Amino acid sequence: PASAAIQRLRQDHRWLERNWRELGPMVDAVANGLHWVDLDALQEASEVFTSLSLDHIALEEGCIYPQVRTRLPDRSTRDLFRDMGLLPPAGVAIPVEGFPG
């Protein structure tokens, strides 16, 4: 059912956020040439984050997005994200990465 999927997606968001708090500083350090990063910890955290992200996206695309498109067929994904407060109002520039087109 959709309600169970929504609950799982909400939990996923909490886990992704928690995992990114651990992973993000390591990624930034590597990107900036710093050498304090434990590469085994980076690999493990990356694998967890990637796995959870892929499962999360599959659930969104397989269950949630089709229902949204069916219920709101005349709305673009960008409009839906904007209405949910995930994008700035129309006419305001947004970063390219991380947002649906």
C-alpha positions as MATLAB code, in Angstrom:
seq = 'PASAAIQRLRQDHRWLERNWRELGPMVDAVANGLHWVDLDALQEASEVFTSLSLDHIALEEGCIYPQVRTRLPDRSTRDLFRDMGLLPPAGVAIPVEGFPG';
ca = [
       0.000    0.000    0.000;
       1.034    3.582   -0.618;
       0.934    4.520    3.063;
       3.539    1.874    3.911;
       5.710    3.064    1.024;
       5.448    6.658    2.205;
       6.420    5.657    5.742;
       9.410    3.746    4.403;
      10.464    6.688    2.218;
      10.301    9.010    5.206;
      12.472    6.638    7.222;
      14.858    6.349    4.281;
      15.229   10.130    4.241;
      16.215   10.086    7.902;
      18.746    7.288    7.311;
      20.156    8.998    4.206;
      20.583   12.228    6.122;
      22.284   10.455    9.026;
      24.564    8.515    6.686;
      25.461   11.657    4.727;
      26.495   13.431    7.937;
      29.140   10.717    8.273;
      30.004   10.380    4.593;
      29.919   14.029    3.483;
      32.959   15.258    5.439;
      35.004   12.308    4.164;
      34.020   13.035    0.554;
      34.849   16.729    1.022;
      38.229   15.848    2.537;
      39.145   13.546   -0.351;
      37.929   16.132   -2.891;
      40.167   18.732   -1.241;
      43.246   16.509   -1.147;
      43.229   15.934    2.589;
      44.658   12.625    3.751;
      42.988   12.020    7.100;
      40.226    9.860    5.619;
      40.070    6.187    6.538;
      39.510    4.713    3.079;
      37.877    1.552    4.453;
      35.353    3.672    6.380;
      34.764    5.801    3.282;
      34.124    2.727    1.153;
      31.752    1.200    3.702;
      29.795    4.432    4.203;
      29.636    4.948    0.434;
      28.280    1.455   -0.129;
      25.593    1.933    2.543;
      24.587    5.323    1.141;
      24.532    4.061   -2.453;
      22.506    0.962   -1.603;
      19.954    2.898    0.415;
      19.726    5.592   -2.276;
      19.134    3.063   -5.051;
      16.463    1.218   -3.050;
      14.816    4.528   -2.175;
      14.789    5.732   -5.784;
      13.397    2.404   -6.981;
      10.520    2.656   -4.501;
       9.796    6.267   -5.503;
       9.880    5.494   -9.211;
       8.039    2.188   -8.950;
       5.309    3.105   -6.494;
       5.015    6.772   -5.631;
       5.714    8.622   -8.889;
       3.246    6.569  -10.972;
       0.501    7.303   -8.428;
       1.318   11.002   -8.454;
       1.277   11.089  -12.262;
      -2.073    9.272  -12.311;
      -3.654   11.557   -9.749;
      -2.137   14.771  -11.079;
      -1.586   14.094  -14.798;
      -1.443   17.749  -15.852;
       1.315   18.701  -13.410;
       4.995   18.544  -14.269;
       7.462   17.012  -11.828;
       9.062   20.437  -11.441;
       5.687   21.978  -10.489;
       5.040   19.219   -7.943;
       8.450   19.675   -6.364;
       7.934   23.437   -6.280;
       4.526   23.027   -4.596;
       6.089   20.749   -1.976;
       8.634   23.452   -1.192;
      11.523   21.490   -2.647;
      12.212   24.078   -5.361;
      12.175   27.882   -5.229;
       9.305   29.811   -6.852;
       9.175   30.054  -10.647;
      11.689   32.533  -12.023;
      14.231   31.968   -9.235;
      17.458   30.325  -10.378;
      18.138   26.861   -8.970;
      21.283   24.735   -8.906;
      21.368   22.097  -11.616;
      22.504   19.096   -9.585;
      20.062   17.370   -7.324;
      16.812   18.599   -8.829;
      14.526   16.974  -11.369;
      14.224   18.499  -14.827;
];
